[in-house]
Amino acid sequence: MLIIKLLIIVVLLTIFYQDIKEQLVYWILFPAAGILFGLMHFFNVDRYLFYLAVISNLIIVLTVLSVLFLYSRIKLKSKFINGSFGLGDLLFFISLCLAFPPVTFVVLFVFSVLFSFAMHIFFKNNSLYMVPLAGYMALFYAGVLLISIFLNAPLLYLI
């Protein structure tokens, strides 16, 4: 399990680096993160609970994306993908659906968005047109996984 967590951390830090530096992340990193997240989750819970969690998380993400889509189209009057929301962010959200049980997913998702907002405000760079959301969120999740390694407990999968 430690090897999977370390591989996920490497993938997440690569996503962070590429999103900050170039605002362009190699697409293969998102399925890699999703597969590794899925393996980590699958090995920590019952198979039925894994499938139920993934479906629940997908419903949550689709709800959030639907609200963002409507806001983008109606209020901002701009296109959604690569207009007000990046394709990499969408792929990262989908890969996160495989990562955690629903309660843990929602808590970490909300805090990762807040972390991203704080990071963007703190390190605001005038050359960045869009917020590197996937990169900031990847950094947050890498930190969460590092903490879980040092605690040496599957605390993320208890709920």
C-alpha positions as CSV (number, residue, x, y, z in Angstrom):
1,M,0.0,0.0,0.0
2,L,2.9,2.3,0.7
3,I,4.2,1.9,-2.8
4,I,0.8,2.9,-4.3
5,K,0.6,6.0,-2.0
6,L,4.2,7.0,-3.0
7,L,3.3,6.6,-6.7
8,I,0.2,8.7,-6.3
9,I,2.2,11.4,-4.6
10,V,4.7,11.4,-7.5
11,V,1.9,11.7,-10.0
12,L,0.1,14.4,-8.0
13,L,3.3,16.4,-7.6
14,T,3.9,16.1,-11.3
15,I,0.4,17.4,-12.0
16,F,1.1,20.3,-9.6
17,Y,4.4,21.2,-11.3
18,Q,3.1,21.0,-14.8
19,D,-0.1,23.0,-14.0
20,I,1.8,25.7,-12.3
21,K,4.6,26.0,-14.8
22,E,2.8,25.5,-18.1
23,Q,-0.9,25.3,-17.3
24,L,-0.8,22.2,-19.5
25,V,-0.7,18.8,-17.9
26,Y,0.0,15.6,-19.8
27,W,-3.4,13.9,-20.1
28,I,-2.0,10.5,-19.2
29,L,-1.4,11.6,-15.6
30,F,-5.1,11.9,-14.9
31,P,-5.9,8.3,-15.7
32,A,-2.8,7.2,-13.9
33,A,-3.9,9.1,-10.8
34,G,-7.4,7.7,-11.1
35,I,-6.1,4.1,-11.4
36,L,-3.8,4.5,-8.5
37,F,-6.4,6.2,-6.3
38,G,-8.8,3.4,-7.3
39,L,-6.4,0.7,-6.3
40,M,-5.7,2.4,-3.0
41,H,-9.4,2.7,-2.2
42,F,-10.3,-0.7,-3.5
43,F,-7.7,-2.4,-1.2
44,N,-8.9,-0.6,1.9
45,V,-12.7,-1.3,1.6
46,D,-15.1,-4.0,0.7
47,R,-15.7,-4.3,-3.1
48,Y,-19.4,-3.4,-2.8
49,L,-18.6,-0.3,-0.7
50,F,-16.0,0.7,-3.3
51,Y,-18.5,0.6,-6.2
52,L,-21.1,2.4,-4.1
53,A,-18.6,5.1,-3.2
54,V,-17.5,5.6,-6.7
55,I,-21.0,6.0,-8.0
56,S,-21.9,8.4,-5.1
57,N,-18.7,10.5,-5.8
58,L,-19.5,10.6,-9.5
59,I,-23.0,11.9,-8.7
60,I,-21.5,14.6,-6.4
61,V,-19.0,15.7,-9.0
62,L,-21.6,15.7,-11.8
63,T,-23.8,17.9,-9.6
64,V,-21.0,20.3,-8.9
65,L,-20.0,20.4,-12.6
66,S,-23.6,21.0,-13.6
67,V,-23.9,24.0,-11.4
68,L,-20.6,25.3,-12.7
69,F,-21.7,24.7,-16.3
70,L,-25.0,26.6,-15.7
71,Y,-23.2,29.5,-14.0
72,S,-20.7,29.7,-16.8
73,R,-23.3,29.7,-19.5
74,I,-25.9,31.8,-17.9
75,K,-24.1,34.3,-15.7
76,L,-20.6,34.5,-17.3
77,K,-21.9,33.9,-20.8
78,S,-18.7,32.0,-21.7
79,K,-18.0,28.5,-22.8
80,F,-17.5,26.0,-20.0
81,I,-14.5,23.8,-21.0
82,N,-11.4,25.8,-21.5
83,G,-13.4,29.0,-21.0
84,S,-14.2,29.1,-17.3
85,F,-13.1,25.6,-16.4
86,G,-10.2,23.6,-17.7
87,L,-10.3,20.2,-19.2
88,G,-7.5,19.1,-16.9
89,D,-9.6,20.2,-13.9
90,L,-12.5,18.1,-15.2
91,L,-10.3,15.0,-15.6
92,F,-8.8,15.5,-12.2
93,F,-12.3,15.7,-10.6
94,I,-13.2,12.4,-12.3
95,S,-10.0,10.7,-11.1
96,L,-10.8,11.8,-7.6
97,C,-14.1,10.0,-7.7
98,L,-12.2,6.8,-7.3
99,A,-10.1,7.9,-4.3
100,F,-12.2,7.9,-1.2
101,P,-15.5,7.0,0.5
102,P,-18.2,9.7,0.0
103,V,-18.0,11.5,3.3
104,T,-14.2,11.6,3.2
105,F,-14.4,12.6,-0.5
106,V,-16.7,15.6,0.2
107,V,-14.7,16.8,3.2
108,L,-11.4,16.6,1.3
109,F,-12.9,18.0,-1.9
110,V,-14.3,21.1,-0.1
111,F,-11.0,21.7,1.8
112,S,-9.0,21.2,-1.4
113,V,-11.0,23.8,-3.2
114,L,-10.6,26.2,-0.2
115,F,-6.9,25.4,-0.2
116,S,-6.7,26.2,-3.9
117,F,-8.5,29.5,-3.4
118,A,-6.1,30.4,-0.6
119,M,-3.0,29.4,-2.6
120,H,-4.2,31.4,-5.6
121,I,-4.8,34.5,-3.5
122,F,-1.5,34.2,-1.7
123,F,0.6,33.4,-4.7
124,K,-1.4,35.5,-7.2
125,N,0.6,35.8,-10.4
126,N,-0.6,38.3,-13.0
127,S,0.6,36.0,-15.8
128,L,-1.8,33.3,-14.8
129,Y,-5.1,33.8,-16.7
130,M,-6.8,30.9,-15.0
131,V,-6.5,29.3,-11.6
132,P,-4.3,26.1,-11.8
133,L,-7.1,24.3,-9.9
134,A,-6.0,20.8,-10.6
135,G,-2.4,21.6,-9.7
136,Y,-3.4,23.2,-6.3
137,M,-5.7,20.4,-5.6
138,A,-3.1,17.8,-6.5
139,L,-0.7,19.5,-4.0
140,F,-3.4,19.3,-1.3
141,Y,-4.0,15.6,-1.9
142,A,-0.3,14.9,-2.0
143,G,-0.1,16.5,1.4
144,V,-3.0,14.5,2.7
145,L,-1.4,11.3,1.5
146,L,1.9,12.2,3.1
147,I,0.2,12.8,6.4
148,S,-1.6,9.5,6.2
149,I,1.7,7.7,5.6
150,F,3.2,9.3,8.7
151,L,0.2,8.5,10.8
152,N,0.4,4.9,9.5
153,A,-3.3,4.3,9.6
154,P,-6.1,4.0,7.0
155,L,-8.0,6.9,8.6
156,L,-9.2,8.1,5.2
157,Y,-11.3,5.0,4.7
158,L,-13.1,4.6,8.0
159,I,-16.2,6.4,6.9
